[in-house]
Amino acid sequence: MQLDGQMTFNDVDPEYKAFVDKFKPKKTTDDCYTPKNIYQTVLDWCVEEYDIDRNNIVRPFWPGGNYLEHEYPEGCAVVDNPPFSIISQIVRNYNAAGIKYFLFAPYLTNLSTGDACCHIVTASSITYENGADIGTSFVTNLDNYRLRSCPELAKRIKAANAENLKAMKKQMPKYQYPCEVITAAALGYLAVHGEELKILPEDCYFVRGIDSQKATGKALFGAGYLLSERAAAERAAAERAAAERAAATKWTLSEREQAIIRQLGRAK
């Protein structure tokens, strides 16, 4: 089975359109970007919930693809992550063609497709393989309800996403640089912990990496600066103070004590 309809494009010079399209971001978080364990988690839940045939699942969405031209075998079900920007169009077309679907969809605007489908809201935060952290829920025509909050699916997705984040964290290399090398992250640490550091132009030298990194092909993430001995000493002092502040136990005042403070200084 094939969907009726064609993708339409502006009547412009093909070479110019090809040039412009190179700079357009891919709008789909499909198979190329959806973590495998996230997709498998969603598919497993669908199979359990709707008793669909795992061997008759269709995935028509990928960067540069056209779902309208995809072949849909009789009785198939689409379980996939489509471009969110055209989710309403996809739902309309699938409903008209009688194609069953369970689709990833945006979380906060999930209800925008209206009565055309069931809205399965999980409020899931999913980190996709391209690094995008996207609030995600789902739309489907497999369900008899119009609206559903689904804690069980939300719990499973959260666990799968946590596995991915843990693996990503392990893969992130950790580097320690000399005090004479400063990055935005180092300055940010000082700012967050209440320490001000001011470095004059004559006390720093812009670099994208240091010589010891060259053999490994590494560089400073986001570039950095070499510091003069004076500036490096000031930086070291600021970091010591920041570390002490970060490690200090912070006591808080009770409501009773805050009430006393509010009364202090008032005329009797």
Phi and psi in degrees as GROMACS dihedral restraints (atoms count N, CA, C in turn):
[ dihedral_restraints ]
;  ai    aj    ak    al  type     phi  dphi    fc
    3     4     5     6     1  -130.7    20    10
    4     5     6     7     1   139.2    20    10
    6     7     8     9     1   -71.2    20    10
    7     8     9    10     1   142.1    20    10
    9    10    11    12     1   -77.3    20    10
   10    11    12    13     1   147.8    20    10
   12    13    14    15     1   118.5    20    10
   13    14    15    16     1   157.8    20    10
   15    16    17    18     1  -134.5    20    10
   16    17    18    19     1   149.9    20    10
   18    19    20    21     1   -74.1    20    10
   19    20    21    22     1   133.8    20    10
   21    22    23    24     1  -108.5    20    10
   22    23    24    25     1   145.0    20    10
   24    25    26    27     1  -130.3    20    10
   25    26    27    28     1   155.9    20    10
   27    28    29    30     1   -63.8    20    10
   28    29    30    31     1   146.6    20    10
   30    31    32    33     1   -80.4    20    10
   31    32    33    34     1    83.1    20    10
   33    34    35    36     1  -127.2    20    10
   34    35    36    37     1   168.4    20    10
   36    37    38    39     1   -58.9    20    10
   37    38    39    40     1   126.9    20    10
   39    40    41    42     1   -59.3    20    10
   40    41    42    43     1   -37.7    20    10
   42    43    44    45     1   -66.5    20    10
   43    44    45    46     1   -40.1    20    10
   45    46    47    48     1   -65.9    20    10
   46    47    48    49     1   -41.9    20    10
   48    49    50    51     1   -62.6    20    10
   49    50    51    52     1   -40.8    20    10
   51    52    53    54     1   -62.9    20    10
   52    53    54    55     1   -38.7    20    10
   54    55    56    57     1   -64.7    20    10
   55    56    57    58     1   -45.9    20    10
   57    58    59    60     1   -65.3    20    10
   58    59    60    61     1   -40.1    20    10
   60    61    62    63     1   -63.9    20    10
   61    62    63    64     1   -25.6    20    10
   63    64    65    66     1   -61.3    20    10
   64    65    66    67     1   -27.7    20    10
   66    67    68    69     1   -98.0    20    10
   67    68    69    70     1     0.1    20    10
   69    70    71    72     1   -82.8    20    10
   70    71    72    73     1   131.4    20    10
   72    73    74    75     1   -68.8    20    10
   73    74    75    76     1   146.2    20    10
   75    76    77    78     1   -66.9    20    10
   76    77    78    79     1   127.6    20    10
   78    79    80    81     1   -93.0    20    10
   79    80    81    82     1    -5.0    20    10
   81    82    83    84     1   -98.2    20    10
   82    83    84    85     1   141.4    20    10
   84    85    86    87     1  -112.4    20    10
   85    86    87    88     1    62.4    20    10
   87    88    89    90     1   -92.3    20    10
   88    89    90    91     1  -150.0    20    10
   90    91    92    93     1   -58.2    20    10
   91    92    93    94     1   -29.7    20    10
   93    94    95    96     1   -70.0    20    10
   94    95    96    97     1   -25.0    20    10
   96    97    98    99     1  -118.9    20    10
   97    98    99   100     1   -23.4    20    10
   99   100   101   102     1   -74.5    20    10
  100   101   102   103     1   122.3    20    10
  102   103   104   105     1   -55.3    20    10
  103   104   105   106     1   138.4    20    10
  105   106   107   108     1   -59.7    20    10
  106   107   108   109     1   -39.5    20    10
  108   109   110   111     1   -71.0    20    10
  109   110   111   112     1   -29.2    20    10
  111   112   113   114     1   -66.6    20    10
  112   113   114   115     1   -48.9    20    10
  114   115   116   117     1   -60.6    20    10
  115   116   117   118     1   -43.3    20    10
  117   118   119   120     1   -63.1    20    10
  118   119   120   121     1   -37.3    20    10
  120   121   122   123     1   -62.1    20    10
  121   122   123   124     1   -45.8    20    10
  123   124   125   126     1   -65.6    20    10
  124   125   126   127     1   -44.7    20    10
  126   127   128   129     1   -61.8    20    10
  127   128   129   130     1   -44.2    20    10
  129   130   131   132     1   -58.8    20    10
  130   131   132   133     1   -42.9    20    10
  132   133   134   135     1   -64.1    20    10
  133   134   135   136     1   -42.0    20    10
  135   136   137   138     1   -61.9    20    10
  136   137   138   139     1   -43.2    20    10
  138   139   140   141     1   -61.6    20    10
  139   140   141   142     1   -43.0    20    10
  141   142   143   144     1   -67.4    20    10
  142   143   144   145     1   -43.9    20    10
  144   145   146   147     1   -75.3    20    10
  145   146   147   148     1   -40.1    20    10
  147   148   149   150     1  -113.6    20    10
  148   149   150   151     1     1.2    20    10
  150   151   152   153     1    54.2    20    10
  151   152   153   154     1    46.1    20    10
  153   154   155   156     1   -91.9    20    10
  154   155   156   157     1   158.5    20    10
  156   157   158   159     1   -81.9    20    10
  157   158   159   160     1   115.3    20    10
  159   160   161   162     1   -58.3    20    10
  160   161   162   163     1   -30.0    20    10
  162   163   164   165     1   -82.2    20    10
  163   164   165   166     1    -2.3    20    10
  165   166   167   168     1  -119.1    20    10
  166   167   168   169     1    32.4    20    10
  168   169   170   171     1   -91.5    20    10
  169   170   171   172     1   139.0    20    10
  171   172   173   174     1  -117.5    20    10
  172   173   174   175     1   137.6    20    10
  174   175   176   177     1  -125.6    20    10
  175   176   177   178     1    94.3    20    10
  177   178   179   180     1   -95.3    20    10
  178   179   180   181     1     2.2    20    10
  180   181   182   183     1  -106.3    20    10
  181   182   183   184     1   126.0    20    10
  183   184   185   186     1  -156.5    20    10
  184   185   186   187     1   158.2    20    10
  186   187   188   189     1   -56.8    20    10
  187   188   189   190     1   126.8    20    10
  189   190   191   192     1    85.4    20    10
  190   191   192   193     1    -5.4    20    10
  192   193   194   195     1   -82.9    20    10
  193   194   195   196     1   167.9    20    10
  195   196   197   198     1  -128.3    20    10
  196   197   198   199     1   103.4    20    10
  198   199   200   201     1   -63.4    20    10
  199   200   201   202     1   -22.6    20    10
  201   202   203   204     1   -66.4    20    10
  202   203   204   205     1   -27.9    20    10
  204   205   206   207     1   -94.7    20    10
  205   206   207   208     1    -0.7    20    10
  207   208   209   210     1   -73.7    20    10
  208   209   210   211     1   149.7    20    10
  210   211   212   213     1   -85.2    20    10
  211   212   213   214     1   129.9    20    10
  213   214   215   216     1  -118.0    20    10
  214   215   216   217     1   102.6    20    10
  216   217   218   219     1   -60.5    20    10
  217   218   219   220     1   150.6    20    10
  219   220   221   222     1   -57.2    20    10
  220   221   222   223     1   131.4    20    10
  222   223   224   225     1    79.9    20    10
  223   224   225   226     1     7.1    20    10
  225   226   227   228     1   -74.8    20    10
  226   227   228   229     1   168.7    20    10
  228   229   230   231     1  -134.9    20    10
  229   230   231   232     1   133.5    20    10
  231   232   233   234     1   -90.4    20    10
  232   233   234   235     1   118.3    20    10
  234   235   236   237     1  -123.0    20    10
  235   236   237   238     1   104.9    20    10
  237   238   239   240     1  -161.1    20    10
  238   239   240   241     1   174.0    20    10
  240   241   242   243     1  -114.5    20    10
  241   242   243   244     1    95.8    20    10
  243   244   245   246     1   -86.0    20    10
  244   245   246   247     1   172.8    20    10
  246   247   248   249     1   -63.7    20    10
  247   248   249   250     1   121.7    20    10
  249   250   251   252     1   -62.6    20    10
  250   251   252   253     1   -27.9    20    10
  252   253   254   255     1   -65.7    20    10
  253   254   255   256     1   -20.8    20    10
  255   256   257   258     1  -123.5    20    10
  256   257   258   259     1    27.7    20    10
  258   259   260   261     1   -61.8    20    10
  259   260   261   262     1   -37.8    20    10
  261   262   263   264     1   -65.5    20    10
  262   263   264   265     1   -41.3    20    10
  264   265   266   267     1   -61.7    20    10
  265   266   267   268     1   -43.4    20    10
  267   268   269   270     1   -62.7    20    10
  268   269   270   271     1   -45.2    20    10
  270   271   272   273     1   -60.6    20    10
  271   272   273   274     1   -44.7    20    10
  273   274   275   276     1   -60.2    20    10
  274   275   276   277     1   -46.4    20    10
  276   277   278   279     1   -65.7    20    10
  277   278   279   280     1   -42.2    20    10
  279   280   281   282     1   -66.2    20    10
  280   281   282   283     1   -41.1    20    10
  282   283   284   285     1   -61.3    20    10
  283   284   285   286     1   -44.0    20    10
  285   286   287   288     1   -64.3    20    10
  286   287   288   289     1   -34.2    20    10
  288   289   290   291     1   -88.6    20    10
  289   290   291   292     1    -4.7    20    10
  291   292   293   294     1    71.2    20    10
  292   293   294   295     1    29.4    20    10
  294   295   296   297     1   -94.4    20    10
  295   296   297   298     1   129.6    20    10
  297   298   299   300     1   -75.3    20    10
  298   299   300   301     1   143.4    20    10
  300   301   302   303     1  -152.2    20    10
  301   302   303   304     1   151.4    20    10
  303   304   305   306     1  -138.2    20    10
  304   305   306   307     1   108.4    20    10
  306   307   308   309     1  -118.7    20    10
  307   308   309   310     1   138.2    20    10
  309   310   311   312     1   -59.0    20    10
  310   311   312   313     1   143.2    20    10
  312   313   314   315     1  -150.4    20    10
  313   314   315   316     1   160.9    20    10
  315   316   317   318     1   -64.5    20    10
  316   317   318   319     1   147.0    20    10
  318   319   320   321     1   -74.0    20    10
  319   320   321   322     1   -62.1    20    10
  321   322   323   324     1   -70.2    20    10
  322   323   324   325     1   -25.8    20    10
  324   325   326   327     1  -107.2    20    10
  325   326   327   328     1    24.2    20    10
  327   328   329   330     1   -60.7    20    10
  328   329   330   331     1   -33.9    20    10
  330   331   332   333     1   -79.9    20    10
  331   332   333   334     1    -2.4    20    10
  333   334   335   336     1   -66.3    20    10
  334   335   336   337     1   -19.8    20    10
  336   337   338   339     1   -80.1    20    10
  337   338   339   340     1    -3.7    20    10
  339   340   341   342     1    62.6    20    10
  340   341   342   343     1  -140.7    20    10
  342   343   344   345     1   -79.2    20    10
  343   344   345   346     1     6.2    20    10
  345   346   347   348     1   -72.1    20    10
  346   347   348   349     1   -15.1    20    10
  348   349   350   351     1  -160.0    20    10
  349   350   351   352     1   179.3    20    10
  351   352   353   354     1   -93.6    20    10
  352   353   354   355     1   138.4    20    10
  354   355   356   357     1  -103.5    20    10
  355   356   357   358     1   111.8    20    10
  357   358   359   360     1   -98.3    20    10
  358   359   360   361     1   104.5    20    10
  360   361   362   363     1  -101.4    20    10
  361   362   363   364     1   119.8    20    10
  363   364   365   366     1  -117.3    20    10
  364   365   366   367     1   -12.6    20    10
  366   367   368   369     1    52.5    20    10
  367   368   369   370     1    41.1    20    10
  369   370   371   372     1   -81.2    20    10
  370   371   372   373     1   134.5    20    10
  372   373   374   375     1   -97.8    20    10
  373   374   375   376     1   110.6    20    10
  375   376   377   378     1  -114.5    20    10
  376   377   378   379     1   127.5    20    10
  378   379   380   381     1   -93.0    20    10
  379   380   381   382     1   111.3    20    10
  381   382   383   384     1   -82.1    20    10
  382   383   384   385     1   168.8    20    10
  384   385   386   387     1   -68.5    20    10
  385   386   387   388     1   -15.3    20    10
  387   388   389   390     1   -89.9    20    10
  388   389   390   391     1     7.7    20    10
  390   391   392   393     1    91.2    20    10
  391   392   393   394     1    -8.5    20    10
  393   394   395   396     1   -73.7    20    10
  394   395   396   397     1   132.8    20    10
  396   397   398   399     1  -102.4    20    10
  397   398   399   400     1   108.3    20    10
  399   400   401   402     1  -123.3    20    10
  400   401   402   403     1   130.7    20    10
  402   403   404   405     1   -70.0    20    10
  403   404   405   406     1   122.7    20    10
  405   406   407   408     1  -130.5    20    10
  406   407   408   409     1   140.9    20    10
  408   409   410   411     1  -138.5    20    10
  409   410   411   412     1  -153.9    20    10
  411   412   413   414     1  -147.1    20    10
  412   413   414   415     1   156.8    20    10
  414   415   416   417     1  -130.2    20    10
  415   416   417   418     1   147.3    20    10
  417   418   419   420     1  -156.5    20    10
  418   419   420   421     1   156.1    20    10
  420   421   422   423     1  -112.6    20    10
  421   422   423   424     1    16.7    20    10
  423   424   425   426     1   -89.9    20    10
  424   425   426   427     1    -8.8    20    10
  426   427   428   429     1  -108.7    20    10
  427   428   429   430     1   148.0    20    10
  429   430   431   432     1   -83.0    20    10
  430   431   432   433     1   -15.8    20    10
  432   433   434   435     1   -90.3    20    10
  433   434   435   436     1   161.2    20    10
  435   436   437   438     1   -90.9    20    10
  436   437   438   439     1   -38.5    20    10
  438   439   440   441     1  -131.4    20    10
  439   440   441   442     1   136.9    20    10
  441   442   443   444     1  -146.2    20    10
  442   443   444   445     1   131.1    20    10
  444   445   446   447     1   -91.5    20    10
  445   446   447   448     1   138.4    20    10
  447   448   449   450     1  -130.2    20    10
  448   449   450   451     1    84.5    20    10
  450   451   452   453     1   -63.8    20    10
  451   452   453   454     1   -32.8    20    10
  453   454   455   456     1   -66.3    20    10
  454   455   456   457     1   -46.2    20    10
  456   457   458   459     1   -65.8    20    10
  457   458   459   460     1   -38.6    20    10
  459   460   461   462     1   -60.2    20    10
  460   461   462   463     1   -42.0    20    10
  462   463   464   465     1   -63.9    20    10
  463   464   465   466     1   -43.7    20    10
  465   466   467   468     1   -65.3    20    10
  466   467   468   469     1   -42.7    20    10
  468   469   470   471     1   -64.8    20    10
  469   470   471   472     1   -41.6    20    10
  471   472   473   474     1   -59.5    20    10
  472   473   474   475     1   -42.2    20    10
  474   475   476   477     1   -65.5    20    10
  475   476   477   478     1   -42.7    20    10
  477   478   479   480     1   -66.0    20    10
  478   479   480   481     1   -40.4    20    10
  480   481   482   483     1   -66.2    20    10
  481   482   483   484     1   -37.2    20    10
  483   484   485   486     1   -63.1    20    10
  484   485   486   487     1   -37.8    20    10
  486   487   488   489     1   -59.9    20    10
  487   488   489   490     1   -42.8    20    10
  489   490   491   492     1   -66.3    20    10
  490   491   492   493     1   -43.4    20    10
  492   493   494   495     1   -64.5    20    10
  493   494   495   496     1   -37.8    20    10
  495   496   497   498     1   -64.2    20    10
  496   497   498   499     1   -42.5    20    10
  498   499   500   501     1   -66.0    20    10
  499   500   501   502     1   -40.0    20    10
  501   502   503   504     1   -64.0    20    10
  502   503   504   505     1   -39.4    20    10
  504   505   506   507     1   -65.1    20    10
  505   506   507   508     1   -38.7    20    10
  507   508   509   510     1   -65.2    20    10
  508   509   510   511     1   -33.4    20    10
  510   511   512   513     1   -77.3    20    10
  511   512   513   514     1   -19.2    20    10
  513   514   515   516     1   -70.9    20    10
  514   515   516   517     1   119.5    20    10
  516   517   518   519     1   -70.8    20    10
  517   518   519   520     1   147.9    20    10
  519   520   521   522     1  -114.1    20    10
  520   521   522   523     1   126.4    20    10
  522   523   524   525     1  -120.0    20    10
  523   524   525   526     1   146.7    20    10
  525   526   527   528     1  -119.4    20    10
  526   527   528   529     1   124.1    20    10
  528   529   530   531     1  -106.5    20    10
  529   530   531   532     1   156.7    20    10
  531   532   533   534     1   -59.9    20    10
  532   533   534   535     1   157.0    20    10
  534   535   536   537     1   -62.3    20    10
  535   536   537   538     1   -21.8    20    10
  537   538   539   540     1   -79.8    20    10
  538   539   540   541     1    -1.4    20    10
  540   541   542   543     1  -113.5    20    10
  541   542   543   544     1   122.8    20    10
  543   544   545   546     1  -124.6    20    10
  544   545   546   547     1   142.2    20    10
  546   547   548   549     1  -123.0    20    10
  547   548   549   550     1   173.5    20    10
  549   550   551   552     1   -62.4    20    10
  550   551   552   553     1   -35.8    20    10
  552   553   554   555     1   -63.1    20    10
  553   554   555   556     1   -38.7    20    10
  555   556   557   558     1   -66.9    20    10
  556   557   558   559     1   -40.8    20    10
  558   559   560   561     1   -66.5    20    10
  559   560   561   562     1   -37.4    20    10
  561   562   563   564     1   -63.9    20    10
  562   563   564   565     1   -37.6    20    10
  564   565   566   567     1   -59.2    20    10
  565   566   567   568     1   -43.0    20    10
  567   568   569   570     1   -65.6    20    10
  568   569   570   571     1   -43.3    20    10
  570   571   572   573     1   -62.7    20    10
  571   572   573   574     1   -44.1    20    10
  573   574   575   576     1   -64.4    20    10
  574   575   576   577     1   -32.0    20    10
  576   577   578   579     1  -102.1    20    10
  577   578   579   580     1    23.1    20    10
  579   580   581   582     1    76.5    20    10
  580   581   582   583     1    19.7    20    10
  582   583   584   585     1  -111.9    20    10
  583   584   585   586     1   129.3    20    10
  585   586   587   588     1   -97.6    20    10
  586   587   588   589     1   132.3    20    10
  588   589   590   591     1  -129.6    20    10
  589   590   591   592     1   127.4    20    10
  591   592   593   594     1  -120.9    20    10
  592   593   594   595     1   126.3    20    10
  594   595   596   597     1  -123.6    20    10
  595   596   597   598     1   123.9    20    10
  597   598   599   600     1   -74.6    20    10
  598   599   600   601     1   155.3    20    10
  600   601   602   603     1   -54.8    20    10
  601   602   603   604     1   -37.8    20    10
  603   604   605   606     1   -73.6    20    10
  604   605   606   607     1    -8.3    20    10
  606   607   608   609     1  -102.8    20    10
  607   608   609   610     1     9.3    20    10
  609   610   611   612     1  -146.6    20    10
  610   611   612   613     1   156.3    20    10
  612   613   614   615     1  -138.4    20    10
  613   614   615   616     1   121.5    20    10
  615   616   617   618     1   -68.7    20    10
  616   617   618   619     1   133.5    20    10
  618   619   620   621     1  -142.0    20    10
  619   620   621   622     1   153.6    20    10
  621   622   623   624     1   -99.8    20    10
  622   623   624   625     1   -13.0    20    10
  624   625   626   627     1  -170.3    20    10
  625   626   627   628     1   172.1    20    10
  627   628   629   630     1  -113.7    20    10
  628   629   630   631     1   158.9    20    10
  630   631   632   633     1   -56.9    20    10
  631   632   633   634     1   -35.9    20    10
  633   634   635   636     1   -67.7    20    10
  634   635   636   637     1   -13.9    20    10
  636   637   638   639     1   -88.2    20    10
  637   638   639   640     1   -20.5    20    10
  639   640   641   642     1   -58.3    20    10
  640   641   642   643     1   -40.8    20    10
  642   643   644   645     1   -64.7    20    10
  643   644   645   646     1   -24.8    20    10
  645   646   647   648     1   -94.2    20    10
  646   647   648   649     1    -7.9    20    10
  648   649   650   651     1    77.7    20    10
  649   650   651   652     1    11.1    20    10
  651   652   653   654     1   -89.3    20    10
  652   653   654   655     1   170.3    20    10
  654   655   656   657     1  -155.1    20    10
  655   656   657   658     1   172.5    20    10
  657   658   659   660     1   -72.9    20    10
  658   659   660   661     1   128.8    20    10
  660   661   662   663     1   -67.6    20    10
  661   662   663   664     1   116.5    20    10
  663   664   665   666     1    78.9    20    10
  664   665   666   667     1    10.8    20    10
  666   667   668   669     1    71.8    20    10
  667   668   669   670     1  -179.2    20    10
  669   670   671   672     1  -172.2    20    10
  670   671   672   673     1  -164.9    20    10
  672   673   674   675     1  -138.8    20    10
  673   674   675   676     1   145.1    20    10
  675   676   677   678     1   -85.2    20    10
  676   677   678   679     1   139.6    20    10
  678   679   680   681     1  -109.3    20    10
  679   680   681   682     1   148.4    20    10
  681   682   683   684     1   -66.8    20    10
  682   683   684   685     1   166.1    20    10
  684   685   686   687     1   -59.5    20    10
  685   686   687   688     1   -39.4    20    10
  687   688   689   690     1   -64.3    20    10
  688   689   690   691     1   -48.3    20    10
  690   691   692   693     1   -64.8    20    10
  691   692   693   694     1   -37.3    20    10
  693   694   695   696     1   -63.8    20    10
  694   695   696   697     1   -38.3    20    10
  696   697   698   699     1   -66.1    20    10
  697   698   699   700     1   -40.6    20    10
  699   700   701   702     1   -65.6    20    10
  700   701   702   703     1   -38.9    20    10
  702   703   704   705     1   -63.6    20    10
  703   704   705   706     1   -44.7    20    10
  705   706   707   708     1   -60.5    20    10
  706   707   708   709     1   -41.4    20    10
  708   709   710   711     1   -65.1    20    10
  709   710   711   712     1   -41.3    20    10
  711   712   713   714     1   -64.8    20    10
  712   713   714   715     1   -39.0    20    10
  714   715   716   717     1   -69.1    20    10
  715   716   717   718     1   -35.7    20    10
  717   718   719   720     1   -63.2    20    10
  718   719   720   721     1   -43.3    20    10
  720   721   722   723     1   -65.9    20    10
  721   722   723   724     1   -38.7    20    10
  723   724   725   726     1   -65.5    20    10
  724   725   726   727     1   -41.1    20    10
  726   727   728   729     1   -64.4    20    10
  727   728   729   730     1   -40.5    20    10
  729   730   731   732     1   -63.7    20    10
  730   731   732   733     1   -41.8    20    10
  732   733   734   735     1   -66.3    20    10
  733   734   735   736     1   -39.4    20    10
  735   736   737   738     1   -66.5    20    10
  736   737   738   739     1   -34.3    20    10
  738   739   740   741     1   -84.8    20    10
  739   740   741   742     1   -14.3    20    10
  741   742   743   744     1   -68.7    20    10
  742   743   744   745     1   141.6    20    10
  744   745   746   747     1   -73.9    20    10
  745   746   747   748     1   129.5    20    10
  747   748   749   750     1  -105.3    20    10
  748   749   750   751     1   111.3    20    10
  750   751   752   753     1   -88.7    20    10
  751   752   753   754     1   149.0    20    10
  753   754   755   756     1  -117.9    20    10
  754   755   756   757     1   157.5    20    10
  756   757   758   759     1   -88.3    20    10
  757   758   759   760     1   147.3    20    10
  759   760   761   762     1   -79.5    20    10
  760   761   762   763     1   167.7    20    10
  762   763   764   765     1   -59.5    20    10
  763   764   765   766     1   -37.5    20    10
  765   766   767   768     1   -61.8    20    10
  766   767   768   769     1   -45.0    20    10
  768   769   770   771     1   -68.7    20    10
  769   770   771   772     1   -36.4    20    10
  771   772   773   774     1   -66.2    20    10
  772   773   774   775     1   -35.5    20    10
  774   775   776   777     1   -64.9    20    10
  775   776   777   778     1   -39.8    20    10
  777   778   779   780     1   -61.5    20    10
  778   779   780   781     1   -45.4    20    10
  780   781   782   783     1   -61.3    20    10
  781   782   783   784     1   -38.1    20    10
  783   784   785   786     1   -65.7    20    10
  784   785   786   787     1   -25.4    20    10
  786   787   788   789     1   -86.0    20    10
  787   788   789   790     1   -18.6    20    10
  789   790   791   792     1   -66.7    20    10
  790   791   792   793     1   141.0    20    10
  792   793   794   795     1    85.6    20    10
  793   794   795   796     1    -6.9    20    10
  795   796   797   798     1   -78.9    20    10
  796   797   798   799     1   143.7    20    10
  798   799   800   801     1   -66.9    20    10
  799   800   801   802     1   138.0    20    10
